[in-house]
């Protein structure tokens, strides 16, 4: 039977449901503030007001009921101060970030029992004279669930709708290209959330609102709520309001001046206005907890796909006392052998490690006469450092940890736990930026430890739970409480029992000291009993749950959904479908679901997003359209095949054409063009680019380029970096690496990397028509202060790099340049570590992933490149470049592996062909004709596979249509890609004839061809010539312009120069360069055909 306090809270939550689940629309709020008298005659607003007053009165009654016992301690709120939200200004001008400020902040926190809902409303002002794009990132506490997001549109806050994460991003980018400005809130790594705020008008403001729910942390006789408030700069004005019900005494609040609670109509309220205040630290509310068991059953009405409704029942139970007590031993705890795995990646450099070190000190003190092993890891693990410890003296261990250098990406799957120690401690935020999300299952108990607010709690739980350890979140528990979890490790697990026909999906699955004791699940029967046992005292407790006591709402159900999401999020790829379903069902942000703000009905229809059922006509129209689209798919597929065959036939005809010119042929200044010089089917509509003017159809011409004009002579020179990377590489130790590779699965991206050169058998079949070519690329010498510093003291290059990093920490080019310097000085391992920092700079940034992946590919770090290209494909499956990049990387690794691991190599080649086939047979409206480029590359790979020696050849069927299989070998091929969306980089080649090949002259008299001009980003663009005229081919890249709403600094461009393409003696050089300004032209290099 429910106690009186629980019944009162239940009724209060019933009346408060409308306020929690359906806050007043912004328009209603504005109207009632401006016209309070008229507001009284708004019936809907009036009824919500009555509901709110009823909730206040009933929750006040709950608060006044007497307590029965005192709740014992389970955990603590004392923890390191967390890092708060941050605003990122995407602009190349560093001054822009200083001129964007959080102008107003409204915090509204409502605490009811063990649950809290937080509404954050933030207004940002742009003090510059131009439009800016910003991103707002916010880490949330463990277990918190984002249930609401709104962005202001024309002064009104518009709520977001749940959409699959990648689909939401595609829609947003599509609408941006239409000149519309939708909003998007998505979860990145761990419990970190990010929203794009654009446009932030010149001199103007934008407002965003984020709502999330969470359970509170137990601390002795109190429940604790925390809100990080570390924000850059002073806030012009703001308000913080805290409302608490169900407390036994006045709550306390710390962290914001004189803010204090007072009792108002039975509720405890703390409210404060502030102006010109710089917020630091965190807001901490301690609510005196009641001592009796709190039970709540909620009825959620779910609308089914066919329009019918179904009631579902959810519950939460807060026991009167902690399920897990604390076992007090007579003897001091002891450990003989302790292993410490310490995350020393770049992202951990700025983390507050005070609590981490205190826990190490505490546990090492238990080692009376034994050893402690410390293994630091980054992109790769260091060798273990072993300390002999006597009488618990851990000074040497602590000193070693303090001396570690934080550098490199985070590769959790590189960590290998070994049997032997009593336990292992893993200190990390769980945010893997290289490799898989988690290491292999451990043969010993692993206690994962984090003190970072935005940690990947799901992964850390998964690692610990699968090994028999526990996750110690030092944001939620004190060092002493965490140590007790380890101390009582043999006794600290309990489980709830129930009839599975009556209760389902109970979370958490097990209970541990300090882990919190709120139980939630689904109630399937009219009445059920939940049983649990206190393991230390063997006391048994039974809680009765009844559907008849249910209140309508969706707070408890969302709390339950978040607990389920937490369990699934450790393996987000495997559980993608279930995460998507939960996000859609409960209107929540998950690792696979985002909240997106749409503005018009047309947008719902255009993108096929199911609109709210509150618009039945629109919902019916949406379903009718879906059915129509399904009927069109077979015809669309046939149309695609026909289109690809036509494109390929045109390219084969060009290849078969014999361009006969004299060896010393030069283009006459008045000679007419021999054929159209524009792309087949290219639009003649002018295209507008920021910083680049407008560009329409080029006028055919065969006149040589004028000096300083078409050729860009005298233009500003950018940074150019080169690396000679033939497709096949020399294996330095074939025997040793072969044994290592054979023991690895085909797709293990952390496997040993193998580089080979063309085999002798391949050299014997060199095509007699091959060109004798010499390639020269411009020497890379970036005249930057950090490179000059490295040159002054190359013997101490790494130390100099670390010093320079203090100044250039946030610049990707800094890491690329420094890595190149160390590669040239034969420090490959350190160079790869430095390069891996690029992916640490921002979670799930596709441009950064591509920059790092291309460079890893160029220097032969094939496994690292493939891992990052795979991540890019998962984040950008709608972009053909993601699949093409992956195909090229698989092809290179497959050919490199073939000699020492033919099965693994064959699997790579099979995957490469499958990715190419996907590019060729999928419609890409933004990148029409990329299919032709993929066909040339796929056929070149198939020809290479046919030439392999029999013992290395394990061929799978070619997935391409037989009509598309033909190797177009070439004397010269130049392919260029870049990392920026909505940005146009042009490839220019000045031929020996004096004619310039580029988008405006894409067919030349000696047979040169330039592929379709991709003006909307990424490329690739390519130059091809089958039989090259002897002489020098000069290669340039031009930054034509950008349509991007943000200016994020220089565009990184990759160019690959390939001679004898598709032949057995193929050779290539890969080049990376950076272009900073629209209209900038850079000389890449030249190829001399003899």
N, C-alpha and C positions, 0 to 999 in steps of 0.2 A: 504494500500500500504506500502511496506517495506521502512524504511528509508535507507539512503545511507550507514550508518555505519553497519546496520544489513545485508544489501545485501553483503557488502564487507566481513564481517565475515563469512557469509554463503558460499561464494565462496572460502574463505580461508580454511574453514573446509572441503570443497569438495576435494581440492588438498592435504590437510593434512591427509585425511582418511587413506591412505595406511600406513602412518607413525604411526598413532594411533592404527589402527586395526590390521595391519600386520607388525610388526617391522621386520627389516632385520634378517635373521637367523644368529645364532652365527658364523657359518662357513663363511658366507659372510663378516661379520664384521672383523673377524680375517684375512681373505684373503686380505681385502682392507687396513687394517692397515699395513700388512707385505709387500704388493705389490701394492702401490697406482697407479702406471702407468697401471698395468694389470687390475686393477679394472675399469678403464675408458672404457674397452672394454667388460665389463659385461653388456649386454643390460638391463637385469632386474634391476640391481643396478643403471644403468644410468637413467632409466625411473623413479625410485623412487627418485633419487636425483633431477631430473627436477621437479617432483611433489612437493617435499619439498621446492625447491626454489620458485616455483609458489605460494605455500601457504604462505611463508614468505613475498613475495611482496604484495600479496593481503591483508594479515592481517595487514601489515604495512600501507596500504592505509586506512583500517578501523580505525586504531589508530589515523590517522592525521585528520579525519573529525571533525568538530567543535561540541562542546557540545551545547545542547539547554537549559537544566535546571540543577538544582542541586538536587541530590537524597536526600530525608530526611532520618533521622535515623530510623532504625527498631530494631536493636540489637547491641550487642557489642562483640568484640573479647576478652575482658579482662576476664580472667578466671583462675582458679588454674592450675598450671603446671601439665600436665598429666604424667602418668607413661608410659614409653616407652617400646620397645620390650625387651624380655629377652630370654637368651639361657639356656636351661636346659640340664645338662650333666647327663645321666642315668648311674651312676656308684656308687658302694658302697664306693669307696675310695673318701673321701671329697677333697683330693688333686687334683683329676682329673679335677674338675670344674675350679680350679685355673690355670690349664695348657691348657685350651682351650680358644682361643681369637678370636674376630672379627678382622681379619687382614686388610681387605680392605672394603671400603664402597663407592658405587657410587649411588648418588641420582640425578635423572633426573625428574624435575617437569615441565610440560607444562600446562600453564593456558590460556584458550581461553574463554573470556566472563565469565559467571558464573560457568563454569565447569573446572575441573582440572584433569589431569592424572599424577599419580606418579609411577615411576619405581624405585624400590629399588633393587640393586644388592649387595649381601653380600658374602664375602669369609671368611670362618672360618678355623683356623689352629689348629691342634692338636699337642701340644708340648710334648706329652707323647710318650713312646715307644711301645704302643699297640693301637689297633683299638678301637674306642669309638663310641657310639651312642648318638646323641644329638637331642633335639627338640627345635625348634625356635617358640616362641609365640609372637604375635603382636596384640595389640588392634588397631582398626581403628575407625575413626570418625563416628558419627551418619550419616547414609545414604550412607557411602562409599561402593562400590561394587568391590570385587576382580574379575578381568577379565583376569588375566594372571598369570601363575606360571611355572617356569622352574627350572630344577635341572641339574647340569652338569654330563654328562656321558662320560667318557673318554675324558674330556677336552672340550666337546661341550655342550652347554645348550640345553636341550631337553624340548619342551613345553608339558604341561599336557593336558589331555582330560577330559571332565566332565563325572562323573560316580556317580551313587547313593551312598550315603555316606557309608552305611554299606557294600554294595557290594565292594566298593573301598577298604575298610579296609581288607575285606576277601581276595581280590586279592593280596593286598600288602603282607599280612602275608603268603599266599600260596607261593608267589614268593620268599619271604625271606627263607622259608624252602627249596626252590630249590637252594638257594645260589645266587639268583639274588637280586638286590638292587633297587627296584622301589621307586619313591618319591610320597608323598601324602600331599596335602594341604587341610585342612578341617576347617570348622567353628565349634567352641565349643559353649560355652554359650555366649549369647549376641553378640557383634560385635568383638569377639576375634577369632583369626585364629592361627592354629598350623600346622607346617610341621615337619616331621621326616627327619633328615639328617644322613644317614648311607650308607656306612661306612665312618667315618671320619678317614682316614688312619693314622697310626703312623707317626708322623713327617710331615704329608701331609695336604692338604686342600680340601674343597668342597665349591662350589658356588651355591647360590640359588638366583632366581630373582622373585620378586612379583610385580604385576602391579594392581593398583586399580584406580577407578574414583570416583569423588565426586563433589557435588556442594559446592560453597563457602558461607560463612556466611556474611550477610550484617551488616555493622557497620558505621552508619552515611553516609559519602560520599565514602565509600570504601567497597570492598569485601575482606574478610580475609581468608587466607589459613594457616593451622597449620600442622606441622609435629613434633611429639614427637621424641626427639633425646637422651633420657636418656639411655645410654648404659654403661654396666660395662666394666671398663678397658680402656686403651688407644688404639686407632686405629692406626695401623702402617702407613697407607696411605689411602687417599680417595679423592673424588671429589664431589662437589655439584654444580649442574647446574640448574638454574631457568630461564624459558623462559615465557614471558608474552606478549600477544597481546590484543588489544582492550582497553588499558588504556588511560585515558585522560591526565595523567602526569606520571612522574617517580614513579614507585612503591617503597615502602620501605621494607626493610628486617631487622629483628632483631633476635638475638639468636646465631649468629656464627661470632664472631670477626668483621672483617672489610668488610665482604661480602656486596656488594652494586650493584645496577643496573646501567647499562650504556646502551645507545641506540646503536643498531647495525642493520643497514639496516631496520629501521622501527620497529624493535622488541626491547623489553627491556630484557636484558640478565644479569644475575648475575652468576658468575662462580668463583669457588675457589678450589684450590688444598690444601690439608693439610696433615700433617704427625705428628705422635706421639701426637695426640690430644685426650683428654678424653671429650666426648660430654655429656653435661648436659642440662636439660631444653627442650626447643622446638624452632623450627624454625617458625617464624611468618612473612608472607608476606601480606602487605596491598596494594591492587590494587585500585587506584582511579576509581570509577565506572562511567559509562556514565549515562545520565539522561533520555534517551528516552527508550521506550519499545523495547525490543529485542525479536524477534520471529525467530524461526528456525524450518523448516519442513525437516525431514530426510526420505529418502527412503531406506528401508532395504530389501534385496533380501533373502527370506527364501527358503531353499531347502526342499521339501516335501519328505515323505518316499518313494514315487514311483519314485523319481529322478527329478520330475518337479520342477519348481521354481514359486514363487509367491511374488509379491511386497507388502510390508506392509509399512504404513506411520505413523511416530511418530513425535511429536512436543514438543517443550518447549517454554514457554513464560515467560519473566522476565519483569514485569510491570515497567513503568517509575518511579513510586513511590510506596511505600508499600501499599498493599491492606488494611492492618490494621494500622490506625494511632494510636495516643495515646490520649486518652480522658483526658483532663485536667479539673479536678473538682475544684470548688471554695472552697469546704470544704475538710478538711483532711479526709482520709479514716478511717473507724472505723470497728472494729470487736468486738463482744460481747463474743464469745466462739470459741476457736481455739483448734483443736485436732492435736497433732504431733505424728506420728508413726515413730519410729527411729530404723533403722536396726543396731543392736549391735552384729552382728555375727562376727566370727573371720576374715573373708575376708575383713571386713571393718576397721579392726584395723589400718592398715597402710595407709588408704586413707586420702588424704588431705581434711579435713572437714572445712577449713577456710570459704569458700564461703557458705557452708551449714549453719554454725552458724551465719554468717552475714545476711542471708535471714531470719532465725528465729528471730534474733534481730529486723530486719526491720518490720516484720509482727506483732510481739508481741507489738511493739510500737504503733500499731493501736488499741490495747485493752485498752480502757480508764478506764473501771470499769467492769471487767469480769473475766473469768477464762481461763486457758490453761491446757489441759490434755496432759501428755506425756506418751506414751506407748512404751517402748522398747521391741523389739522382736528379737528372735534368733531361736532356734529349737522350742521354745514355747514363747508366749508373756508374758511379766511381767504384774503385776497388774498396772492399771493406777495410775500415780502420778499427783495430781491436785494442781495447783498454782492459788491463787487469785492475780490478777494483777490489779494495780491501776496506772493511768496516764502513761501507756505504759512501766512501769519498768519491764524489762524482765531479770534482773540480776540473779534471782534465777533459772529461767528456763535454762539460758545458763550455769550456774554453775552445775546444775544437769546433763545436757547433756555431759559436759566435764568430769564428774566423772564416767560415765558409763563404765562398764567392757565389752570388746569385746571378746566374747567367744561363741562357738557353731555354728551349721549349720544355713543356711538361710531357713526358712519355711514361704514363703509368704502366703500360703494358711491358715496358722494359724492366720493371721491377720483378725480381724472382725471389720469392720467399723460400728459404731452405729450412729443413727440419734441423733440430738441435737445440736452439734456444727454448726457454720455457714459454715465452710469448714474444710477439713482435709488435712494435709501435710504428704506425705509419702516419707521419705528420705531413699533411698536404691539404690543399683546398679542393682536390678531386677534379680540377678543371683540366682534363687532358687536352693538349693541343697537337700532339703527335700520336699516331697509333690508335689502338682501341681505348675504350673508356676505362677499362679496369685490367689489372694483372690477372694471371692465371690463379686458380684456386690454391690457397695456401695449405701446407701440410701442418700448420700450427695455428693457434689462436692469434688473430691479428686485431689489434685495437687501433682503429682509425681515429685520428685526432685532427680537429680543425678549430681555429679561432677566427675564421674569416666569415663575415656575414653572407657573402655571395657564394659560398662553397657549394659544390655539387653534393648535397646531402644524400640524395638517392644513391649515388655511386658509393659514397663512403659507408652508408648502411649496408649496401650489397656486399662490399668487400669484407666487412666485419662479420655480418650475419652468416655468410657462407663458410666462414672459417671457424665459427664458434667463439668469436670475440665480440666486441661491442663498439659502437660509434660513440665517441666522446666529443660532443659539441661544446667547446669551451665558451661559446656564446650563451649557452643555456645552463651550464653547471660550473661550479667552482673546481679548482684544482683538487681540493680535498675530496669533493664528491666524486670526481672522476677517478681519483686513486682508489676510493672505496669500491667502485665498480670493478676495477682490476683485482683488488684484494679479495672480493667476494665472488670471484669469477666462477667458482664451482657451485655456488648456491643462488646466484642472482637471476635465475630465469624461472618464470612461471607462465602458465597458459590458462586462458579461459576455456571452459567447456560448455557445450550447449547441444541441443538437438538440431542437426543440420537441416531437418525438414522445417524447422521453425525460425531459425536464425542463420544468416549467411553473410559472407564477406566481412568478417570481424577484423578490425584493425585497432591496435597493432596485433600481430600474430603472437608475439611474446612480450613479456615485461621484464625490464631490468632496472636496477637501482639507478635513480636519477634520470630516467628516460621519459618520465611523465606517465600519467595513469588514466588519461581520458580514453574510454573505450567507445568505439562507434561501429555500427553495422547496419544490416538490413533486417527488418522484422517481416517474416513471411507468413506468420500465423496470427490469429486474433490475440493469442497470449503465449508467452514463452518465458523461460527462465534462463538467466545467464549466471554461470557458476564460476568462481575462482577461489583459489586457495592461497593463503599467505604461507610461503614455503618455510619460513623460519619458525613460525609458531604453529603451523598446520591448521590455522583457523580457516574455516570454510564460510564463504559468503554467497548468498543467492539473491539475485535481483530479478524481480518480476517486471516484465514489459507487456503493456497492453495497448492494442490499437485503439481501444475506446478512449484512452487518455491522450490521443494524438492531437496536436495543434497544426493548422495549415502553415506552410512556409517552405523555404528552401535554404535556410541557413545551415541546419544540421546536415541536410543531404549534400550540400556543397562541401562541408567539412569532411564528410565521409568520402566524397569523390576525391578530394585532395589527398587523403590518406592512401587511397588506392592508386592515385597518380604517382605518389611518392615511391610506391613499390615498383611501378612499371617503368619509371623514368630512369632507372639504373641501366636499362637496355632499351633506349628509345627507338632504335632502328627495328629491333625484333618486335617491339610492342607498339609500333607506329599506328596501326589500325585501331587498337583499343584506346590509345591515348587520344586519337582524333575523335572517336565516338564519345568519350567522356567529356572532352572539351565542348563538343557541340551540344550534348545532352544537358550540360549544367552551365553553359555560357561562361566558360572559364578559359584562362590561358594555360596551356600545357606545353611540353616540349614539341608537340606536333600541332598545336592549335593557337591561332592568334586572334586578337580582337581588332576589327577594322571598322573605321568610320566611312560609311557611304552617304552620299548626299541626295541622290535622286533615284526614282524608280527605274529609270533607264539603265542605271549602273547595275542594279540587281539582274535585270534581263540580259544585259550585255555580257555579264560574266557568269551567268548561270548559278548565282548564289540564291539558295532558298530564302525568300523574304519572310518576315514575321507572319505568323498565322493570323495576327490581328488585321491583316489586309487580305481577306479571302479572295477577292477578285484578282489581285496581283499574284497570289499563291497559285490559283488555278491557271492563270496565264503562263506562269513559270513552268508548271508541270506539262502543259500542252506543248510548250516550246521544247522541253527536254525530249518529249516523245518524237517530235518532228526531227530534231537533230539526230536521234538514234537511227531513224529511217534513212538519213542521208549518208551515214558513215560508209557503207559499202561503195557507193558511187564516188565518194571523196577519195577512198583508197585507190580505186582504179584510176581516177584522175591524177593522183600523185604519181603512180607508176608511169603513166603516159608522159607526164611532165618531165620526169627524170630521164626517161628514154630519149626524149627530144633533146634535152640539154646534153646528154652524153654523146648522142649522134653528132651534134654540132662540134663538140670538142674533139671527137675522133676525126672528123673531116678536116678540122684545122691541122691536126697532128699529121694526117696523111698528105697534106698539101706540100708540094715541093717548092720552096722559096729559093730560086736560083739568082744569086747576086755575085758579082765579081768580088774577089778577095779584098780589093781596095775600094769597094763601092762607098760612096758618100752621098747623102741626101742632097739633092739640088735645092737651092733656096726657093725656087719657083715651081718645083715639081709638085703636081697634084697628088693627093693620097690615092692609093690603089684600091681601097675599100673603106667602108664606113669605119670610123674610129671610135664610135660609142658602144657601150655595152648593149648586147641584144636585149631589147625590151626595156631598156632603162628609161626611167621617167624623166621628162624634161621639165617637171615642175620645180621651180626654184626652191632650194632648201635653206632655211635660216639657221645660222650658228652664232652662238655667243662669241664675240670676239673675232668672228670670221666673215662677217657680211653674208651675202646670199650667193648661192651658186646654182646655176642652171645647167643646161646641156652645154657641153663644150663644143666649140666649132671645129670640125675636122680641119686638120692642117698638117702638112708635111714639112713645114718650114723648121729649120733648126732653132732650138731655143736661144733666146737672146741672153747674152751674158748678164748676170746679176738679176735676171727676171725669172724665167721659167725654171732655170736651174738653181735658183736660190744662191748664186755665188755671193760671197761676202756676208752671208747671213750669220746670225749668232750661233756659235758652236755650243752644243750641249755636252753632257757627260756620256761617254761611250765606253762600255766595258765588253771585253771579248773573252771567249774561252773556246779553244779548239776542241771540239767534241765529235769525233767520227762516230757514225752509227754503231759500229762494232768496235770493241775495245780489247786491249791485250790483258789476258789474265796473268796476274803476277805470280800466283801460287795455285795452279789449277788443282793439284791433288788435295791440298788442304781445304780449299773452298768447296770442292765437289763433295767431300764427306759432310761438310756442314750443311750444304744446301739439300742433300738427299734426305736429311732428317727433318726437313721443314715441310709444312703443307704448302700447296701451290700458291695460296693467296695470303701467306703470312708476310705482311708488309714490314715487319721488323726483321726479316731474314737477312742473311749475309748478302752483301751486294757483290755482283760479279760483273766485270767488264771484259770484253773480248775484242779481238780484231778479226777481220775477215780470214777465214781458214785458207790453207794452201789450195784445197780443192776448188774454192771459189776463185782464187787468183788465176787458176789455170783456164778459166772459161771467160776471161775478160772480153767483152764485146769489141770487135775490131773497129767499130764505129765510134768508140768512146773518144771524148775530147781530151786533149792534153791541156789542162787548165792549172793556173796558179791563182790562189785566192789571197788577197791581202786585206786585212781589216785595220782600221785606224787604231793606233795604240791608245790604250786606256790610261789616262793620267788625270783623274779629277783633281783639280787644284782647289781642294777644300782644306780648311785648317786641320781637320783630324787626320787626313792622309799625309799632309806635310809633317805633322807630329810623328806619325808612324815611320816615315822615311828617315827622320832624324835619329831614331833609336830602334832600328828593326830587331835588334837582339832582345829587346824588352817590349815587343809589339803588343802582347796581350795585356800587360800592365798599362801601357799607353792607351790602348783601346778602352780599358775600364775607366781610366781617368777622363777620357774624352766623352764617354757615355753619359757622364753627369750633365753634359751640355746638350747632347744630341739624342737623348734617350727615346724620344717619340718619333724619330724620323726613320722610316724604313730604309731609305737609301744609305743611311749611315751604316747599318748592319751589312747590307749588300756590299758596299765598298770595302769595309774593314775585312769581311770574309774573303773577298778577292785578294786583298793584300796578303793575308796569311796563307792563302792557297799558293800564291806565287812564291812565298817564302817557306814552302814545304811543311806547313803546319795544318794539315788537312782536318784532323779531328777538331781542333779548336775553331777552324774556319767554319765547319759545318755547325758547330754549336752556336757560333755568333750569327750565322745566317738563320738558324731556327728561331731566333728571337723575333723575327718579323711576324710570326703567327701568334706571338704572345701579346702584341700591342693592342689587339682588340678581338673580343670573342666573335667567332664566326664571320669575320670580314672576308668576303670573297675576293676583293682586289688583293688583299694581303696574302691570302692563301695562294692565289695564282702567281704573284711575284715570287714567293718562296719556292713554289713547286717548279716553275720554269727554271729557276736558277739551280735547284737541286738536280733537275734533269740534265741541265747543261754540264754540270760538273761530275755527272756519273753517280750521284746518290739516288739510285733508281727507286729503292724502296720508300725512301722519304718522299720523293716526288709523287709516287703512286698513291701514297696515303693521303697527301694533301689534294691531289686531283680527285680522289674518291670523295673526300669531304666536300669539295666544290660541286661535284655532280649531285650530291644529295641536297645541297643548298640551292643549286641553280639547275634543276633538271629541265627547265624550259628553254635553256640556252644551248644551241648546238655545240658551241665552243667547249662546254663542259664535257660532252661526250667525245668530241674530237681529241681534246687534250689527253683524256684518259686512254683513248685508243692508241695515240702515238707513244705514250709512256709504256703501256702494256707491250706494244710492238718492240720497243727498244729493249725492255727487260727480257722479253721472250727470246729474242735473237741473241742476247748476251748470255742467257742461261742455257741455251740449247746444247752446248757441248758437255757441260758438267752435270746438268739436271734436265735431260730431254723431256721428261714427263711434265715437270713444272714449267719448262719453257713452252711446251706445246699448249698448256692450259692458258698461259699468258697470251699466246698468239691467237688462240680461239676467242678469248675475251676481247682482244683488239679488233678482230674482224666483226664481232657482234656489236661493238660500239660504233664502228664505222657504218655498219648496216643500219643502225638506229638513226644516225645522222642522215643517211641517204634516203631513207623511206619515211621519215617523219616530216610533216609540214612545218616550215619555219617562216612565217610571214615576214618577220623582221629581217631575215637573212636569206632571202631567196638566192639560189645558185650556190650556196655553200655545199650543196650535194655534189657538185662537180669536183670541188676541191677534195672532198672526202673520197670520191671514187678514184681519183688519181692516186691518192695515198693508199687506199685499200688494195688497188691492183698492184701497186709497187710492192706492198707487203706480201701479197699472194705469190708474186713472181719470185721474191726472195725466198719464200718458204719452199717453192718448187726446186730451187737450186741447192737446198741443204743436202749434205751427205745423207745416205739412206739411214745410217744409224742415229742421226739426229732428227730425222723427219718423222714426226707423229702427226699426220695431217687430219684435221677434221674437215667435213664438207664445207665448201665455201657457201656462206649464207646468202650471197648476192644472186640476183637473177642472172642466169647465164648470158643474157644479152648485154649485161653491164660489165662483163669480165674481159678486160683487155689492158695489158700493161703499156702505158704511154711513156716510153723511156725518153730522156731529154739530156741535152748537153748541159743545160743550166736551168735550175729552178731556185727562185728566191721566195720564201714565205715569210710574212710578217704578221704578228699579232700584237695586241696591246691590252692593258688591264682595265681600261675605263669604259663604262657604259656611256651611250649617247655622245660619243666622242669620235671624231673623224681624223685618222692618221692615214696619210697617203704614201704609197710606195712609188718612187721615181727611179727609173733606170735610164741612164744615158748610154746608148749603144755606140759601137765603134763607127757606125754610119753617120753619127751626128744627130740622129733622131732620138727624141726623148719619149720613153714609154711611161705613161701614167694614166690616171682615170680619164683624162681628156683625149688621149691617144692610146687606146687600149689594143690596137693592132698596128704593127709596124711593117715597113717594107721588107725587112730581112727575116720576118717571121716571128717577131716577139709578140707575146700576148700578156695583157694584164687582166686579171680576173675582175669580177664585178666590184664596184666601189661600195664598200660597206660604210655608210655614213653614220650608222646608229650604234657604233661601238664594237670593240673587241677584235674585229677582223674575222678570219684571215684575209689578207690580200696577197696575191702571188704574181710573180713574173715567170713566164715559161718561154723557152726557145728550144726547139728540137735539134736543129743543126745550126750551131752558133757561128756567125761570121768571126773569123780571127780578129783579135784586137782586144781592147779594154772596155769592160762594162762597169760604169761607175754607178754606185748604188746610194740612194739618198732616201731619207724619211722626212715627211713634212707634216707638222701639226696644223691641220687645216682649221679646226675649230671644235667647239664643244657645245652641246645642248644641255649639259648637266646643270642641275639647279645649284649644285655645290661645286666649289673649286677646291679640290683636295690636294693641290700641289702637283708636281711633275707627273706626267703620264709615263709609265714604264712600258717600253716597247721591246719585243723580242723579234729578232730577225734570224732566219736560218738560210745560209747560202749552201746549195747542194750542187755539186758538179757530177755529171754522169748519173743523174737521177734514174732510179729503176734498173740500173745495171750492176753487175757484180763488183765493179770497182768504184762504186759510189763513195764520195767523200763529202763531208759537210763541216761547216763551222757555224757555231751558234753565238749570237751577239745580243747583248742587252744594252739598251740606251734609254735615256730619259729626256723627254721633251717638256719644257715648262710653259712656253708661251705660244698662243695662237699665231700662226704664220711662220713659226720657227722651222728652219730646214737644217738637217744634219747630214753630213757625209758619213755614211756607214763604212764604206770600203770599196774595193774594186776587184773584178775577176778578169784575168787575162787569158784569153783562149789563143793557143799557139797554132 
